[in-house]
Amino acid sequence: MPPAVIVNVEDNEPNRYARHRILVDAGFTAYDSGTGQGALDLVALHRPDLVLLDINLPDISGIEVCRQLKSAPENASVIVLQISASAITAPHATAALNNGADGYLAEPVDANVLIATIKALLRLKRAERELQESNEALNLANQRLGRLNRELHRSNEDLQQFAYFASHDLQDPLRTVTSFVEKIAQSASDRLTEEEHRCLHYVVDGAQRMERLIRALLSYAELGAAQHVSRLEVDLNSVVERTIDDLGDRIAESGGKISKQPLPKVVGDAVQLADVFKNLLVNAIKYRRPEAPLDVRITAARESPGEFKISVRDNGQGINRTYHELIFLPFKRLHGREIPGTGIGLAICKRIVEAHGGQISVESTVGEGSVFHISLPCVNSSVASASH
């Protein structure tokens, strides 16, 4: 960093010279003047960091020189330290500070005190300048972030509207295709070859899968378009019990069981949270291991005074670590058509949980099962039964 530049203004030549030596010895670059006009000229020429300004000058008073310096915008960063040899210092100090001086010293001034004062003023001005630059950079960053957020919001709205209208517009033609192909298959059943029957079956199956995908996309888009999540007290015991009842036939067919510990009350939307547990339980049923009966366990533990972690553990096929993040993206399926599904269930879970101010993650080992962790804000801290 180059040395600070100081304009030394003093009408008494011996004093001016003595201060010049003190400033140079302290490592500053000093320019000297014995008049007020000379001081103004040196400031215009050198743009100093600080002006060491005597109040008593032969042509213009130091207070007037200070006022002129501080009133010029180009000198906004110049520090003025005024010095008075007068025995009556208080009025001079008040006048100097009222006219913009950054500091005031009364003669006689000890050399160490002078240098310490100058360095302190330079540090203060440097800190003010850095703070201003940081604030300006922060304001620019905030403005840019605001623009990006507005653009992202518009893009999300456009995407959601596209998905919504495309889903609606695509469902009717697909239903028409499916309906007419089925009618052809029925009316011409006795005239079609085995190969033609198989082709029609592929057409119907493809159209039905497309319709399921469109419905899933519509659900995802509608969920993203929601303006807010209900902030009501939700008893997760009731939510999970209803979900298990709704899946009773599929659980029975799997030959397994789903158990739960006492669950807490959380803040959120009961319908959306039911969708989360339904998707997780349906996946546990679909991806179970054929050689092992289904075993799903739902537990809860307190993460912090305001949050619970709900865990849904299964003994299914498990998920390779490579895919632990990817499975929460829309349409990321790890299996082919041998296991039916749309590939959007876990994406919906993630969107719902995050809209509730929580997070969802998975731990899994291939061949041993998976455990999905869901963090949710709790109603209060009195649910002791869920703190094990």
N, C-alpha and C positions, 0 to 999 in steps of 0.2 A: 504494500500500500504506500503511495507517495506521501511525503511529509505534508502536514497541513500548512496552508498558506495563510499568513497573518499580516494585516496592514496595521502598522504601529504608528499611531497619530499622537504627537506630543509637540507643543510649541517650544518647550525648553530643550535646547539642543543636547546638553549633557545628559539630561534624563532620557531623551529619545535614544541616544547612543547606548546608554546603559541597558535600557530595555531591549534594544536590538540584540545586544550580546547575549542577554539572558535567553531570548527566544531562540536564537541560532544554536546556542549551546544545548538547549533542550530538544533540538532536532527539528525545529520548525523552519519554514522558508518565510523570511520577513521582508516587507517593503515599508519604507518610512516616509512620513509626511509631517510637516510642521503646521499645516493649515487645514481648515475644514474643506475648502475646495480641492486641495490636493488629495485629501482623503477620498472624496467622491470620485475624482479622476482615477485614482489607483484601484478603487473597487470596480469601476467600469472596465478597467484594463485587465485586471488579474482575476476577477471573480473569486475573492478569498473565502476561506472557511470562517474566518473570524476577524473582526475589526476591534483593535484595542484602542479605545477612543477617549482622549482627554476631554473634559467638559469645557475648560477654559482655553479657547483658541482665539487668535487675533482677528480673524475675518468672520467666521460663522461659528456660533457656539456649538459645542459638541452635542448638546441636546437637539439642536436644529438639524445637525448632520445626521444624527440617529433617526430623526423623524423622516427626513428625506429618503434615507436608505430603506427604512422599513415600509415606506409607502410605495416603493417601486416593486412590482410583482417579480421582476427578474432577480431581486435580492432577497427573496422570501427565505432562502436557506442560509443567508449570511447571519452569523452570530455577532451581536454587538455587546462588548464588555466595556462599560464606561468607568472612567477613573476621574476622581476629583481631588484636587489639592486643597479644597476649601476646608476651613475649620468647621463650617456649618454643613454637615454632610446630609442630614435628614431631608431638607427640602430638595437638595440636588438629587438625592437617590430617588425620591418620589417622582420628580420631574422626569428623570431619565427612564425609569420603569414605565411611567405613563406614556412615554413617547416610543415605546417598543424595545427598550434595551433588555437584553436577556440576563444581564447581571450587572452588579455595581460594586466597585471597590473604592475605598478612601485612602489617600496617601497618609503616611508612607506605606508602601506595599512591599512586604517581604517577597524576595524572589521565589522562594519555595511555594508560598501561598499563591502568587501569581500563576505559576506554572500549573499547580494543582487545580486552580479554578478554571484555567483555560482547558485543561484536559477533561475536567468534569463536564464543562459545557459542550465540548466536542463529542464526548461520549453520549451525552443526552441527545444532542442533535442527530447523531448517527442512529441512535436507537429510534428516535421519532421518524427519521427518514425510512429506516428499514420496516418499521411498523406500518407506515403509510404505503410503502411498496407492497408489503404483504397483504394489506387490506385491499389494495387495488387489484392485486393478482387474485385474491379470494373472490372479490366482486365479479371479476371477469369469469372466473371458473364457475361461480354460482349462476351467472347469466347464461353461460354455455350449457351448464347442466340443466337449467330450466328449459332452454330451447330443446335440448335432447330429450328431456322428459316429455315435453309437449309433443314432439315428433313421435316418440315411442308410443305415447297415449293414442295419438291419431292413428298410428300404424296398427296398434292392437285393436282399436275400434273398427278400423277398416277390415282387418282380418276376421274379427268376430262376426261382423255383418256379412262378409263374404261366405264364411262357413255356415252361418245361419240360413241365409237365403239359398245358397247352393244346396244345402241339405234338404230344405223344403222342396226346392225345384226338382231335385233329382229323385226324390222318393216316388212321386207319381208315375213318371215313365218306367221306373223299375217295377213298380207294382203292376203296371200294364203289361210289361214284358212277361213277368212271372205268371200272371193270370192267363194270358193268351197261350203261352207255351203249355201250361197245364191243361187248358181246354183242348189243344191240339193232341196232346198225349192221350187224353181220355177218348176223344171222338175218333181218332185214327189208330187206336191201340192195336186193333187186330190186323191192321195193314202195315204196321211198321216192323222193320227188322230189329233184331236184337241190338245191332250197332246203332240204329236210329234211336231206339229207346235209350241207350246209354248216352248218346249225344244230347238228347232232350234233358235227361237227368242232370248232365253237367251244366246245361244252360240254366235250369231252374236252381240248382245248387249255387252257381255263381251269382245269380241275381239275388238270391236270398242272403248270401254272405255280404254282397254289396249293400243290401238294405240294412243289415245289422251294423255294418261299418258306418253308414250314413247316420243311423240313429245314435251311434256312439259319438260320432263327430258333433252332431247336433247337441247332445248332452254336454259335451266338453265346451262347446262354444257358448251355450246358454249359461254354464257355470262361470265362465270367464267374463261374461257380460254383466253378471250380477253386480249391483252397485255396493252392496254391503252384506255382511253376514249377521244374522240375528244374534244378539248378545243376551241370551236367556240362560237360566239355570237348567242344565241338562243332566239327568241321572243316567250315567252310562250303564248301570245295571239293567234298567228298563230297555234301553236301546239295544244292548247286546242280546238280552233274552228274547225280544221280539224278532231280531234278526235270526237267531238260532231256530225259533219256531217256524219262521218263514221258509227256512232251508231244511226243515225236518225230513222231508222225503229224500232229498239228495244226501243228507247225512246218513239216513238209514241205509240207502243203497250202497254207500261207501263202506258200511260195516264198521264204522268207527264212532268216535265220540268227540264232543267239544265241551270243555269245562272252563269255568272261570272262577277267579277269586272275587271277593267284594271289590267293586269298582267305585271310583270317586264321582262326585258331581263336578262338572266342568262348565265353562261359559261357552255358549255357541248355539248352533242350529241343529236340533235333534234329527231332522230329516237328512241333512247333509252328512252328519256323523254316522247315521245308519248306513248310508251308501258306502262310507269308508269301510266299516266292518263287514258289510255284505261282500264287497269286492275282495277283501282279504280272505274271508272264509270260503268264498267260491273258488278262489285260486288254490287254497289249501286242499280243497276237495278234488279239483281238476288235476293238480300236480302231485297227488299222493303216490307213494310207491306201491305197486301191486302186491308185493310180498308182505307189506306191513299194514295192519289196520290203521285207519286215520286216527290221529291223536293230536288235537289242537288245544292249547292251554292259553287262556287270556289272563294276564296279571297286571297289577299296577304298583308303582312305587313313586314316592315323592322325590322329585328332582331338586326342587327349591321351594321356598315358602309360597310361591305363587304358581307352581307348575307341577303336573304329574306326567310320568312317562307310562304309557300303556303299551304292553308287549303282547303280540300275538305270535305264539310259537307253534310250529307244526313239525311233523316228522316226515316230510315229503321228500321230493327228489333233490331239493337244494338248488342253489344258484351259484354258478362260477363267479369268483370274485371280480373278474373282468367286467361283469355285467351289473354289478351292484348299483351303479349310478344310472346306467342306460335304461334299466327296466322302468324308471319313472318318466321316461319320455314317451310321447304319444306314438302308438303303433309300433313300439319296439317289442317284438315277440321273439322268444328264444326257441320256440318249437314250430314245427310246420303245421299242416292242416290236420294232422292226426289228433291234435287237441284243439277243440273249437274255442274261439275267442276273437276279440277285436283288437287286442293289444293296447287298449286305452284305459283299462280299469285302474291301473296303478297311477297313471297320469292324473286321472280324476281324483284319486286319493290324495296325491301330492298337492293339487290345486286347492282342495277343500281344507286340508290341514294347514297349509300356509295362509289361507284366507282367515283361519281362526287364530293366527299368530303363533302357530306351532311348527314342528318339523317332523318329517317322516324319514326313516332310514331302514336299512336291512343289514342283518348279519346272517351269513349262510355258509354252509359247507356242503358240497356236492355229495349226495348219498345219505346225508344225515338230517337235512331239514333246514328250515329258515325261521328267523324271528324278526318280525317287523316291529320297530319301535316308533311310537307316536307320542310326541310331547304336546300337551294342551294346557292352557291356563285353567286353574282350578277356582272354584267358588270361594272356598275358605280353607283353613288349615286344620279343620276338626275331624277329618276323615281318618281316624287312627287305623281303621281296619285295612286301609290301602297303603299303609306305610311300611309294610314288611319288606 
